Amino acid sequence: MGIVDSLVLCLPLYIANAGILFFWRLGLFDRIPLLKNEFFRRPLSKPLFGIHRNLQGALFIVAVSSVGYLLLLGKLIILPGVLMFVAILANSYLKRRLGMKDGSPFPPLDQLDFLAGGIAGLYLSGYYIDNVALVAAATFFLHLGANMLAYRLGLKDVWW
């Protein structure tokens, strides 16, 4: 599998990771009755994961990545989205244990946590990426570029 094929296979992960920012900042979660409920908006655990990790984000990531894989592969696979969210939680947990505040930069984990979980989920679902190092390098720079663009558009408060 070439680098382009590998990046295409990761596309649902990229869309889910970036899409959550757009949905949140544009208030689109408030237009979905189920996700608008306080139960889904409440942080999973402030001391363990900070204030930004909730069921709303988990459901969004799993749903968007699963639909992405259904469209891309013709199969509904949820494990990449589930493990993507677990990896994001692990990064948040590590940041809290290191005493870092919500939103503090933590490169390269902030840029690659979702990818590591998603690739693990793809692997366990029977899909392999041969060029993991190249995909990780490309993702690191794509993530930084996307964050800088989101900052310039006023969707993020910080450029990282």
Protein Blocks (a to p, Z undefined) as FASTA:
>chain_A
ZZklmmmmmmmmmmmmmmmmmmmmnommmmmmklmpmklmpcfblklnojmbcfklmmmm
mmmmmmmmmmmnopacfklmmmmmmmmmmmmmmmmmnopaehiacdfklmmmmmmmmmmm
mmmnopacfklmlmmmmmmmmmmmmmmmmmmnopafbfZZ
